[in-house]
């Protein structure tokens, strides 16, 4: 898949033909571009390039407010209505780049009007690559509204695989806890699962709300037949969030099980120490008493005194052991 003008920040530039296909254009063609009756323009930029920022502010036709929002350093999923049936849409998707954590979600920032879509990304997006492939095959979106919907669908679909992976991991850990006596999940792995779940929920919750808002209050050119699809995306995110909430509770239960096992192990250890201490405390008292360097100690002049003392000590220990067994302390 070829990217054009990437040195200048333009990753993809396509003119949609209204039939599911598109033709490739270069950045030099943008200045005098005339769209046909059923054509729409899609420009996908790399936000990190200075040329992207310069084009956006000087030649895109967007006002300073829209440019400032599109170039913000940090943002979250949201919808910003603009005059003349335009809007800004900020979406998050799973990070599938090599070496990245899925919960470190990538963002795509979209300016949309009836016949033009401008999208910006910082890191590569599989969704846009899929979109380019579909347009090349002639089975892609037909207009600007379809293009925005396609991007939202691709970003949402990839979330399910990550949630399934989290669920499978928790299933395995729960089965081992139930099947293996004394098994405790690794604490660090449970904390990592909880962080991943929280990271996904952080961005999916507001994204769910803006899908519902688009279904209800989208501009006239954007609403219509597509509103049902936006409702389905909203329902999908509701289901994903419910699964994430359930997974968070399951992680909490596993952490509680781990804490209970640690407490039980500590209690057993302390109990053994208590029994040993209880046995040796009287013996220590006897040996300490007889070890005082004062006159009048019994057996001091008896050659059998040491063996007698040992016998008494042993008898005390055995007596305590039998007493503990009778009391069922051991």
Secondary structure, DSSP 4 states (H G I P E B T S, - for coil): ----SGGGTEEEEEEE-SSS-EEE--GGGSTT----TT-EEEEEEETT-HHHHHHHHHTS---HHHHHHHT-SS--SEEEEETTTEEEEEEEE---STT--TTS-EEEEEEEETTEEEEEESS--HHHHHHHHHHHHT-S-SSHHHHHHHHHHHHHHHHHHHHHHHHHHHHHHHHHHHHSTT----HHHHHHHHHHHHHHHHHHHHHHHHHHHHHHH--TTT-STTHHHHHHHHHHHHHHHHHHHHHHHHHHHHHHHHHHHHHHHHHHHHHHHHHHHHHHHHHHHHHHHHT---TT-TTSS-TTHHHHHHHHHHHHHHHHHHHHHHTT--
